[in-house]
Amino acid sequence: MNGTAGQWNPQDFATEYQALVFVISQLIARQATAAWVQVLSCTNSGGVSAVGTVTVQPLVNQLTGDGQPVPHGQIVAMPYIRAQGGASAVILDPVAGDIGLALFASRDSSAVRAAALGAGLAGGQTFNPGSKRQYDWGDGVYLGGMLNGVPVQYVLMSAAGMTLVSPTEITLQAPTVNIAGSTAVNITGGHTSVDGKVFLAHEHSGVQTGGSNTGGVV
């Protein structure tokens, strides 16, 4: 007998109870709850902008009735989480290759997402679900990176203190930047400069013997 293997076995319909269990199991299997995914692309690339979306590939295959793997299709325009409160945020956009966890809403959230990614949401504003779908793959949000490799740029916090590391450059920008140390502030580096002037191992102009002060930094 030729045909395709289904999800049921003969014993699934041996009794009314087993048939009911099979039907319920099939309905549960259609619900998207959480899934491991890999980022394929992101609309943002680390610049100062509103939060964007990612395209992801679910990493766990689906299976046919005879156990053959079927890769899940890509999920596009999935919002991702950013640590933000008001106008203050930590901008850390996902990049292609990141592995993380996606979570799926219990109701159609398309109207909320469209408004938030467009003009934004007004205080106290609510929305009707866009359709009657529930626990659908189209209502996901990317929670952020997990199961990834060793970072080369990071903020490290432990009992020993806090360390900020970048292999390229660290920029502090504000009208006023305060650096306070209860015992000392140490600055190291052979080319440390302040306002374009070398701060360490520099020369002074107008040097005279006696009690005079030196001139400005050269």
C-alpha positions in Angstrom: 0.0 0.0 0.0 1.4 3.3 -1.1 0.9 6.5 0.9 2.3 9.0 3.3 2.9 8.3 6.9 0.6 10.2 9.2 1.0 11.2 12.8 -1.3 8.6 14.2 -0.9 4.9 15.0 -3.6 2.2 15.0 -3.6 2.2 18.8 -4.5 5.9 18.8 -8.1 4.9 17.8 -8.4 1.7 19.8 -10.7 3.4 22.3 -12.7 6.7 22.3 -10.4 7.9 25.1 -7.2 7.3 23.0 -8.8 9.0 20.0 -9.6 12.0 22.1 -6.0 12.1 23.5 -4.7 12.0 19.9 -6.9 14.9 18.8 -5.9 17.0 21.8 -2.2 16.2 21.3 -2.4 17.4 17.7 -4.0 20.6 18.7 -1.4 21.2 21.4 1.4 20.5 18.8 0.1 23.4 16.7 0.8 26.0 19.4 4.0 28.0 19.3 5.4 28.7 22.8 9.1 29.2 22.7 11.8 28.1 20.2 15.6 28.3 19.7 16.3 30.4 16.7 19.3 31.9 14.8 19.3 35.5 13.6 19.7 35.8 9.8 19.4 39.6 9.6 18.5 42.7 11.6 17.1 46.0 10.4 19.4 47.9 12.8 23.2 47.7 13.0 24.2 49.4 16.3 23.3 53.0 15.4 21.1 55.3 17.5 17.6 54.5 16.3 14.3 53.0 17.4 14.2 49.3 18.1 13.9 47.2 14.9 13.2 43.7 13.9 15.0 40.5 13.0 14.6 37.6 10.5 15.2 34.3 12.3 15.5 30.6 11.5 14.0 28.1 14.0 16.8 25.6 14.8 14.6 22.6 15.8 13.2 20.8 12.7 9.7 19.6 12.4 9.1 15.8 11.8 6.9 13.9 9.4 4.9 10.9 10.5 7.8 8.6 9.5 10.4 10.7 11.3 11.8 12.7 8.4 13.1 16.1 9.3 11.4 19.2 7.8 13.2 22.5 8.5 10.9 25.3 9.7 10.5 28.3 7.4 12.1 31.6 8.2 10.2 34.1 10.5 10.5 37.7 9.3 9.8 41.1 11.0 10.2 39.7 14.5 10.7 42.4 17.2 13.6 42.0 19.5 14.1 43.0 23.1 16.0 46.2 24.1 16.7 47.3 27.7 15.0 50.6 27.6 13.2 53.0 30.0 11.8 56.2 28.5 14.5 57.8 26.4 17.3 55.9 28.1 18.5 52.6 26.5 21.3 50.1 26.1 21.6 49.7 22.4 22.8 46.2 21.6 21.3 45.1 18.3 21.4 41.4 17.2 23.7 40.4 14.4 23.5 37.6 11.9 24.6 34.3 13.4 23.4 35.1 16.9 21.6 32.2 18.6 18.8 33.0 21.1 15.3 32.2 22.3 12.0 33.4 20.7 8.8 33.7 22.7 5.4 33.7 21.1 2.3 35.6 22.3 -1.0 33.9 23.1 -3.0 36.2 20.8 -2.6 37.9 17.4 -0.3 40.9 18.3 0.1 42.3 14.8 -1.9 45.5 15.5 0.2 46.3 18.6 3.5 45.6 16.7 2.5 47.7 13.7 1.6 50.7 15.9 4.7 50.4 18.1 7.1 50.1 15.1 5.3 52.9 13.3 4.2 56.1 15.1 4.5 54.6 18.5 1.9 53.8 21.2 0.0 56.4 23.1 -0.4 56.1 26.9 -3.2 53.7 27.9 -3.9 52.7 24.2 -5.1 49.1 23.7 -5.8 47.1 20.6 -8.1 44.3 19.5 -6.4 41.1 18.2 -5.8 41.2 14.5 -7.4 37.8 14.0 -8.5 34.8 16.0 -5.2 33.0 15.8 -3.5 31.9 19.0 0.0 30.8 19.9 1.1 31.4 16.4 4.6 31.6 14.9 3.8 35.0 13.5 3.5 36.6 17.0 7.0 36.1 18.2 9.6 38.3 19.9 13.3 37.6 20.0 14.5 37.6 23.6 18.2 38.0 22.9 21.4 36.0 22.6 22.0 32.7 24.3 24.3 29.8 23.7 26.8 32.2 21.9 30.6 32.3 22.0 33.1 34.3 24.1 32.7 38.1 23.6 35.6 40.4 22.8 33.7 43.6 23.7 31.8 43.6 27.0 30.9 45.1 30.3 32.1 42.7 33.1 30.6 43.0 36.6 31.6 40.7 39.4 32.5 40.9 43.1 35.9 42.2 42.1 34.5 45.2 40.4 33.4 46.4 37.0 35.3 46.4 33.7 34.5 48.0 30.4 36.4 46.5 27.5 36.5 47.4 23.8 39.0 46.3 21.2 38.6 49.6 19.3 37.4 52.7 21.1 35.3 53.9 24.1 33.6 57.2 23.8 32.0 59.2 26.6 29.8 62.1 25.4 28.0 64.5 27.7 28.0 68.3 28.6 29.8 67.3 31.8 31.7 64.1 32.5 32.6 63.5 36.1 35.2 60.9 37.2 35.3 60.4 41.0 37.6 58.1 42.9 37.7 57.9 46.7 41.4 57.1 46.8 42.8 57.6 43.3 42.1 57.9 39.6 44.7 56.0 37.5 45.2 56.8 33.8 47.5 54.6 31.8 48.5 54.6 28.2 51.5 56.0 26.3 49.3 58.3 24.1 46.7 59.5 26.6 45.5 63.0 25.6 43.1 65.7 26.9 41.6 68.1 24.4 44.2 67.1 21.8 47.1 67.6 24.2 49.3 64.6 25.3 48.5 64.1 29.0 51.4 61.7 29.9 55.1 62.0 29.0 54.7 65.5 27.5 56.8 68.7 27.5 56.1 72.2 28.7 57.0 75.5 27.1 58.5 78.5 28.8 60.6 76.6 31.3 62.9 78.8 33.5 65.1 78.0 36.4 64.0 79.2 39.7 60.5 79.3 41.2 58.5 80.1 38.0 55.7 77.8 36.8 55.8 76.2 33.4 53.8 77.3 30.5 51.0 75.4 28.7 51.3 71.9 27.4 53.1 71.5 24.1 
